[in-house]
Amino acid sequence: MSTVVEIVESRALVGNPLGDPTARRTAVWLPPSYDATTDRRYPVIYWLAGYAGTGEQMFSGTPWQPGLGERLDRLAASGVMGEAIVVAPDCFTRWGGAQYLDSLAIGDYETHVVREVIPAIDGRFRTVPTRDARAVGGKSSGGFGALVLAMRNPEIFSAVASHAGDMYFELSALPDLPVAARTLRGHGGVAGFLRHFEGSEKKGAADFTTMMVLAQAGAYSPEPGREHGIALPFDLDTGEIDWTVWQRWKAWDPVEMIATHAEALRRMKMIFVDAGTRDEHNLDLGARIFVRRLQTLGIACEQQEFDDGHRGTAYRYDVSLPKLAAAIGAPSRS
C-alpha cells in the first residue's frame, strides 16, 4: 500500500486570472495488491478536498486522526473496502478554491479534473478506464464538486458520495453574505480586502468567510469587466442582496440542478449523502431537501445523519469509501 504524488501539467489552467500554478500535485493511493499483481486493473475513486484544502493535504493526518492514506490502508487491510485506486486532485487557488467549476474569474477546474487529471491517471496507472469503474466523492466544497461533476459528466462517473456538500444556498451560503459585506466594506472593497488577507498570516473567521464568498462569486457569478471579474450578490455599501446575481448562484445549487440533471442522477449506480445534525452551515437540512427532491422523481439516494458538526468528520469517509468501491466493482471481503 502506498501513496504517490503525480504532477499533472494543466493546459486548461494556463493563463488563469489568479496566476495559480499549472503544475498540479495529484495524490494517488494504490491498493495493497497493486505492485504485486502487475496484470490487474483497478476501479478509481476521485476524492475532492474541501474549500481551502488540497488533495495531497488530505493525506496528512494528526496524532489523533488518520490522514486519508492511513484511513485507506486500514479499510483495505480489514477487508471492509475493496481494492480501488483513490485519486485526490489539487484544485486549490489563491482564493481557496473554485468549487470544481470552470470560471472566467478563477480558472477552468472542472476541465482540469475531467479532461486532464482523469486521462493522466488512466495513462499512468492500471485503471479500468470506464465510467462504470469510476466514482467521485468529497466533503463540503468537495462534496458539492462531487455532485456537480457527477451530474454534469455522467459519461465519466457512475457513483457519487457527498459529505456535507454545499447545497440549498438559502440556508448555507446566504447567511455568509452579511459577514462578507461588512468585512469588504471595512477594507475599502475587494482589492483592499485581498491585500489585507494575503498580507496576514493569521486569518480571522470573518476573513475566511469573506474569502470563501469571493471564491463562490468567482465560481457562480464571474463577470468580466467588474472588479476582479466577479459580480457580488450584495451591494457593497448597504449589504442589500442583489437577487439577480443571487439567481446565478442558485443555478449552481445542487438542489436546483436536480431538475435539469435528473437523467444523469438516474444513471448513477449509487448516490450517497450525509451531514451532521449540528452542521454549522445547515447542510444536514440541505441534504434532506436534496433527497426529498430526488424521491419525488423516483431517484434512489442513500442518506445518513450523525450527531456532529461540520468540521473534523473525516471518520465518515469510513462509511462512504467502501460503498463507492463496491458500486464501481471492488466489493469488500467482509
GIQUI-V117949 format. One record per residue. N is the residue number from 1. RES is the residue in one small letter. SS is DSSP state (helix for helix, strand for strand, loop for the rest). OMEGA is omega in whole degrees, -180 to 180 (NA if undefined). D_LAST is the distance of its C-alpha to the last C-alpha in Angstrom with 2 decimals. Layout:
N&RES&SS&OMEGA&D_LAST  N&RES&SS&OMEGA&D_LAST
//
This chain:
1&m&loop&-176&19.00  2&s&strand&174&22.12  3&t&strand&178&23.92  4&v&strand&177&27.20  5&v&strand&177&29.89  6&e&strand&175&31.52  7&i&strand&176&34.95  8&v&strand&180&35.38  9&e&strand&-172&39.10  10&s&loop&169&39.76  11&r&loop&-178&42.71  12&a&loop&-176&41.87  13&l&loop&178&42.50  14&v&loop&179&45.78  15&g&loop&-179&48.51  16&n&loop&-170&46.26  17&p&loop&-177&48.49  18&l&loop&179&46.98  19&g&loop&-179&47.36  20&d&loop&-175&43.71  21&p&loop&177&42.54  22&t&loop&176&41.58  23&a&strand&-171&39.54  24&r&strand&-179&36.08  25&r&strand&-175&33.53  26&t&strand&-178&30.18  27&a&strand&-177&27.15  28&v&strand&175&24.49  29&w&strand&-179&21.13  30&l&strand&-175&20.03  31&p&loop&-171&16.48  32&p&loop&-174&16.06  33&s&loop&-169&17.19  34&y&loop&-176&19.99  35&d&loop&-175&22.88  36&a&loop&-176&22.04  37&t&loop&-168&21.33  38&t&loop&179&24.50  39&d&loop&-177&24.46  40&r&loop&175&21.18  41&r&loop&-170&21.33  42&y&strand&170&18.93  43&p&loop&-173&18.77  44&v&strand&172&20.20  45&i&strand&174&19.85  46&y&strand&-173&23.22  47&w&strand&-170&23.15  48&l&strand&-180&26.52  49&a&loop&175&28.10  50&g&loop&-180&30.03  51&y&loop&179&33.80  52&a&loop&179&35.45  53&g&loop&174&32.35  54&t&loop&178&31.50  55&g&loop&-179&28.34  56&e&helix&-179&28.92  57&q&helix&-179&29.63  58&m&helix&-179&26.14  59&f&helix&178&24.89  60&s&loop&179&27.25  61&g&loop&174&25.77  62&t&loop&177&27.70  63&p&loop&-177&27.60  64&w&loop&180&26.00  65&q&loop&-177&23.68  66&p&loop&171&21.73  67&g&loop&-175&22.77  68&l&helix&180&20.68  69&g&helix&179&20.24  70&e&helix&178&19.09  71&r&helix&179&16.67  72&l&helix&176&15.21  73&d&helix&-177&15.25  74&r&helix&-180&13.21  75&l&helix&-180&10.56  76&a&helix&-178&10.42  77&a&helix&-179&10.75  78&s&helix&-178&7.89  79&g&loop&-180&5.48  80&v&loop&-179&5.53  81&m&loop&175&8.23  82&g&loop&-173&9.28  83&e&loop&177&12.60  84&a&loop&171&15.59  85&i&strand&178&18.95  86&v&strand&-174&19.93  87&v&strand&-179&23.68  88&a&strand&-178&25.74  89&p&loop&175&29.35  90&d&loop&177&32.40  91&c&loop&177&34.45  92&f&loop&177&36.28  93&t&loop&176&40.00  94&r&loop&178&43.06  95&w&loop&175&42.51  96&g&loop&-180&38.87  97&g&loop&-179&37.31  98&a&loop&-179&38.07  99&q&loop&178&35.37  100&y&loop&178&34.21  101&l&loop&170&37.26  102&d&strand&-175&40.33  103&s&strand&175&43.32  104&l&loop&-178&46.97  105&a&loop&-173&47.08  106&i&loop&-177&44.05  107&g&strand&-173&42.80  108&d&strand&-174&40.64  109&y&helix&171&37.07  110&e&helix&178&35.46  111&t&helix&180&37.19  112&h&helix&-178&36.07  113&v&helix&-169&32.35  114&v&helix&-174&32.42  115&r&helix&-178&35.23  116&e&helix&-177&35.03  117&v&helix&-177&31.72  118&i&helix&176&29.61  119&p&helix&179&32.02  120&a&helix&180&32.25  121&i&helix&179&28.51  122&d&helix&-179&28.42  123&g&helix&-174&31.44  124&r&helix&-177&30.29  125&f&loop&-178&26.62  126&r&loop&179&24.76  127&t&strand&164&23.48  128&v&loop&-168&23.11  129&p&loop&179&26.24  130&t&loop&-179&25.88  131&r&helix&-180&25.41  132&d&helix&-179&22.46  133&a&helix&-177&20.58  134&r&strand&-180&21.92  135&a&strand&178&21.07  136&v&strand&180&22.92  137&g&strand&178&22.33  138&g&strand&-178&24.04  139&k&strand&175&25.64  140&s&loop&176&29.18  141&s&helix&175&31.43  142&g&helix&175&28.38  143&g&helix&173&26.85  144&f&helix&-179&30.25  145&g&helix&180&30.33  146&a&helix&-180&26.95  147&l&helix&-177&28.15  148&v&helix&178&31.57  149&l&helix&178&30.53  150&a&helix&-180&28.18  151&m&helix&-175&31.03  152&r&helix&-177&33.62  153&n&loop&-178&31.69  154&p&loop&175&29.60  155&e&loop&-179&30.43  156&i&loop&-175&28.58  157&f&loop&179&25.45  158&s&loop&178&23.27  159&a&strand&-175&21.03  160&v&strand&175&22.03  161&a&strand&-179&21.00  162&s&strand&174&23.80  163&h&strand&179&23.70  164&a&loop&179&27.16  165&g&loop&179&28.70  166&d&loop&176&32.49  167&m&loop&-170&33.72  168&y&loop&-170&36.42  169&f&helix&178&38.86  170&e&helix&-179&41.33  171&l&helix&-175&39.15  172&s&helix&-174&37.48  173&a&loop&-175&40.11  174&l&helix&179&43.41  175&p&helix&180&43.56  176&d&helix&-172&43.50  177&l&helix&176&46.62  178&p&helix&177&49.22  179&v&helix&-179&47.79  180&a&helix&-179&48.13  181&a&helix&-179&51.59  182&r&helix&-177&52.94  183&t&helix&179&51.48  184&l&helix&179&52.75  185&r&helix&-180&56.13  186&g&helix&-180&56.31  187&h&loop&176&56.03  188&g&loop&179&58.43  189&g&loop&-175&55.95  190&v&helix&-177&53.07  191&a&helix&179&54.78  192&g&helix&178&55.73  193&f&helix&-179&52.29  194&l&helix&176&50.67  195&r&helix&178&53.17  196&h&helix&-175&52.34  197&f&helix&-177&48.56  198&e&helix&179&48.64  199&g&helix&-177&51.15  200&s&loop&179&49.24  201&e&loop&178&46.59  202&k&loop&-180&45.42  203&k&loop&177&44.44  204&g&loop&-178&45.08  205&a&helix&180&43.02  206&a&helix&177&45.67  207&d&helix&-179&45.83  208&f&helix&-180&42.09  209&t&helix&-178&42.21  210&t&helix&178&45.29  211&m&helix&178&43.88  212&m&helix&178&40.80  213&v&helix&177&43.24  214&l&helix&178&45.12  215&a&helix&178&41.97  216&q&helix&176&41.17  217&a&helix&177&44.77  218&g&helix&-179&44.47  219&a&helix&-171&41.44  220&y&helix&-176&42.62  221&s&loop&175&46.41  222&p&strand&-179&47.67  223&e&loop&178&51.40  224&p&loop&-179&53.52  225&g&loop&175&56.84  226&r&loop&179&55.66  227&e&helix&-179&55.23  228&h&helix&172&52.24  229&g&helix&-179&51.53  230&i&strand&170&49.93  231&a&loop&178&50.99  232&l&loop&-178&50.18  233&p&loop&178&49.42  234&f&strand&176&52.05  235&d&loop&-174&55.63  236&l&loop&-178&55.76  237&d&loop&-174&58.85  238&t&loop&-174&58.15  239&g&loop&180&54.37  240&e&loop&-178&54.98  241&i&strand&172&52.05  242&d&loop&-172&52.80  243&w&helix&176&51.22  244&t&helix&177&51.82  245&v&helix&179&49.67  246&w&helix&178&47.14  247&q&helix&174&46.71  248&r&helix&175&45.82  249&w&helix&-176&43.06  250&k&helix&178&41.90  251&a&loop&178&41.67  252&w&loop&179&38.66  253&d&loop&180&36.99  254&p&helix&177&33.67  255&v&helix&180&34.74  256&e&helix&-177&37.91  257&m&helix&178&36.36  258&i&helix&-174&34.40  259&a&helix&-177&37.72  260&t&helix&-179&38.36  261&h&loop&-177&34.82  262&a&helix&-177&33.45  263&e&helix&176&32.96  264&a&helix&179&31.03  265&l&helix&179&28.67  266&r&helix&180&28.45  267&r&helix&-178&27.29  268&m&loop&176&24.20  269&k&loop&176&20.91  270&m&strand&170&19.68  271&i&strand&-179&21.78  272&f&strand&174&20.34  273&v&strand&172&22.82  274&d&strand&174&22.94  275&a&strand&177&25.58  276&g&strand&-178&26.62  277&t&loop&174&29.11  278&r&loop&-178&31.56  279&d&loop&-176&31.42  280&e&loop&179&34.82  281&h&loop&177&35.20  282&n&loop&-175&34.39  283&l&helix&170&31.49  284&d&helix&177&29.65  285&l&helix&176&32.68  286&g&helix&179&32.63  287&a&helix&178&29.05  288&r&helix&180&30.14  289&i&helix&179&33.12  290&f&helix&-177&31.13  291&v&helix&179&28.70  292&r&helix&179&31.68  293&r&helix&175&33.44  294&l&helix&-179&30.51  295&q&helix&-180&30.38  296&t&helix&179&34.10  297&l&loop&180&33.47  298&g&loop&180&30.59  299&i&loop&-176&28.12  300&a&loop&177&24.53  301&c&loop&175&23.18  302&e&strand&180&20.48  303&q&strand&175&22.23  304&q&strand&173&21.21  305&e&strand&-179&23.62  306&f&strand&-174&23.42  307&d&loop&179&26.17  308&d&loop&178&27.28  309&g&loop&-175&29.68  310&h&loop&-171&29.58  311&r&loop&175&29.31  312&g&loop&-176&26.78  313&t&loop&180&23.76  314&a&helix&177&21.68  315&y&helix&179&18.93  316&r&helix&177&18.37  317&y&helix&177&17.17  318&d&helix&179&13.80  319&v&helix&-171&13.67  320&s&helix&-175&15.32  321&l&helix&176&14.26  322&p&helix&179&10.66  323&k&helix&178&12.48  324&l&helix&-180&15.18  325&a&helix&180&13.25  326&a&helix&-178&11.66  327&a&helix&-177&15.21  328&i&loop&169&16.88  329&g&loop&178&15.00  330&a&loop&-178&12.09  331&p&loop&178&8.87  332&s&loop&177&5.54  333&r&loop&-175&3.79  334&s&loop&NA&0.00
//
